[in-house]
Amino acid sequence: MIGSDVNLASRLVSEARPDECLVSEKFFAALREKPPEAGEIESLRVKGFPTEIPCRRVPIEKGGAL
């Protein structure tokens, strides 16, 4: 798999803290069931993208599930 979506996912994984997952706002908006503890929208500058990416921080529960 290659492309900007895969690149963005990789960049967000590397920016996330150990107890969270970063998801783009585009991905978050497409979810049918929203994680109840998702943070507010924030913008991150990530390598390889000319503009800041709107995203949300989602805590990871113990056991690794979102």
C-alpha positions as a Markdown table, in Angstrom:
| # | Residue | x | y | z |
|---|---|---|---|---|
| 1 | Met | 0.0 | 0.0 | 0.0 |
| 2 | Ile | 1.2 | 3.4 | -0.9 |
| 3 | Gly | -0.2 | 6.9 | -1.1 |
| 4 | Ser | -1.0 | 9.9 | 0.9 |
| 5 | Asp | -3.5 | 8.2 | 3.1 |
| 6 | Val | -1.0 | 5.6 | 4.2 |
| 7 | Asn | 1.7 | 8.2 | 4.6 |
| 8 | Leu | -0.7 | 10.3 | 6.8 |
| 9 | Ala | -1.6 | 7.3 | 8.9 |
| 10 | Ser | 2.1 | 6.5 | 9.5 |
| 11 | Arg | 2.8 | 10.1 | 10.5 |
| 12 | Leu | -0.2 | 10.3 | 12.9 |
| 13 | Val | 1.0 | 7.0 | 14.5 |
| 14 | Ser | 4.4 | 8.4 | 15.1 |
| 15 | Glu | 3.0 | 11.6 | 16.6 |
| 16 | Ala | 0.6 | 9.8 | 19.0 |
| 17 | Arg | 1.4 | 9.3 | 22.7 |
| 18 | Pro | 1.6 | 5.7 | 24.0 |
| 19 | Asp | -1.9 | 5.9 | 25.5 |
| 20 | Glu | -3.7 | 7.3 | 22.4 |
| 21 | Cys | -4.4 | 7.1 | 18.8 |
| 22 | Leu | -4.4 | 10.1 | 16.5 |
| 23 | Val | -7.1 | 10.1 | 13.7 |
| 24 | Ser | -7.7 | 12.6 | 11.0 |
| 25 | Glu | -10.9 | 14.6 | 11.2 |
| 26 | Lys | -11.8 | 13.1 | 7.8 |
| 27 | Phe | -11.5 | 9.6 | 9.2 |
| 28 | Phe | -13.3 | 10.5 | 12.4 |
| 29 | Ala | -16.2 | 12.0 | 10.5 |
| 30 | Ala | -16.6 | 8.8 | 8.5 |
| 31 | Leu | -17.0 | 6.6 | 11.7 |
| 32 | Arg | -20.5 | 5.3 | 12.3 |
| 33 | Glu | -19.9 | 5.1 | 16.1 |
| 34 | Lys | -17.8 | 8.0 | 17.5 |
| 35 | Pro | -15.4 | 7.2 | 20.3 |
| 36 | Pro | -17.0 | 9.0 | 23.3 |
| 37 | Glu | -13.7 | 10.2 | 24.7 |
| 38 | Ala | -12.3 | 11.7 | 21.5 |
| 39 | Gly | -10.6 | 15.0 | 22.0 |
| 40 | Glu | -11.4 | 18.3 | 20.4 |
| 41 | Ile | -10.2 | 19.0 | 16.9 |
| 42 | Glu | -6.6 | 20.2 | 16.7 |
| 43 | Ser | -4.3 | 20.8 | 13.8 |
| 44 | Leu | -0.9 | 19.2 | 13.4 |
| 45 | Arg | 1.8 | 19.9 | 11.0 |
| 46 | Val | 3.2 | 16.6 | 9.7 |
| 47 | Lys | 6.1 | 15.9 | 7.4 |
| 48 | Gly | 5.1 | 15.5 | 3.7 |
| 49 | Phe | 1.9 | 17.6 | 3.9 |
| 50 | Pro | 1.9 | 21.2 | 3.0 |
| 51 | Thr | -0.9 | 22.2 | 5.3 |
| 52 | Glu | -1.8 | 21.4 | 8.9 |
| 53 | Ile | -3.9 | 18.3 | 9.3 |
| 54 | Pro | -7.1 | 18.5 | 11.5 |
| 55 | Cys | -7.2 | 15.5 | 13.8 |
| 56 | Arg | -8.4 | 14.2 | 17.1 |
| 57 | Arg | -6.7 | 12.3 | 19.9 |
| 58 | Val | -8.5 | 9.2 | 21.0 |
| 59 | Pro | -7.5 | 7.5 | 24.2 |
| 60 | Ile | -6.7 | 3.8 | 24.0 |
| 61 | Glu | -8.3 | 1.6 | 26.7 |
| 62 | Lys | -6.2 | -0.9 | 28.6 |
| 63 | Gly | -6.0 | -4.0 | 26.4 |
| 64 | Gly | -5.4 | -2.0 | 23.3 |
| 65 | Ala | -9.0 | -1.4 | 22.1 |
| 66 | Leu | -10.2 | 2.0 | 21.0 |
